[in-house]
Amino acid sequence: MAEREEPEGIALLNDGTKLYVRRSETDRVWVYRVQAGLPYLALLSTIPVGKDPLGIAVTRPGSSSESDFVYVANREDNTVSVINTASDTVVATIPAGKGPRGVAAGIIPTGP
């Protein structure tokens, strides 16, 4: 992040290895590597999303072989961007109605 820029929303992967930070003025999500014992975060990439991203949330995968997904509400595009955390790319853009401002994510457990 540039010195003047401030994070506006964060989502930490369930395993604690990556931090996703949204910044509405850049229309991007920044991805940082989190490493135990280190006093800093390493910038891995920036991901372009829709205009004016506001809400951000991470899902937990249904099984250990699946990737987490990060969901970002894009207020001016009226969409939600879906980021695959294995590739750190937008894999879907979902229409979301007028001016989405937040997202919440969860899983629906399946039976045994």
C-alpha positions, 0 to 999 in steps of 0.5 A, a space after each residue: 500500500 502507498 503511504 497515504 492509503 488506508 485499509 477499509 476492510 479486511 478478510 483473513 483466510 481460515 488458515 491464517 496464511 493470507 490477508 485480503 484488504 479492500 481499498 475502494 479508491 483503487 478498485 482493488 483487493 490487496 493480498 498479503 502473506 501472513 507469516 508467524 513470527 514476522 513483524 510485517 506483511 509481504 504484499 503478494 498481489 493486487 486483484 482488480 475488482 468492481 467499482 467502489 468495493 465496500 464489503 469483504 468476507 471469506 468463506 471456509 471450504 466445504 472440505 480440506 481439498 477445496 479453496 477458500 473464496 473471498 467475496 467483495 461487494 462492489 457498490 457502483 457496479 452493483 456486483 459481487 466479485 468472487 476471488 479464488 484464494 488458490 489463484 488469487 483471481 476473480 473467478 466470477 462476478 455476480 449481479 447483486 442489485 442496487 448498491 451492495 455495501 456488505 457481504 457475509 459468507 458461510 457454508 451449508 454443511 452437508 450430512 454424513 
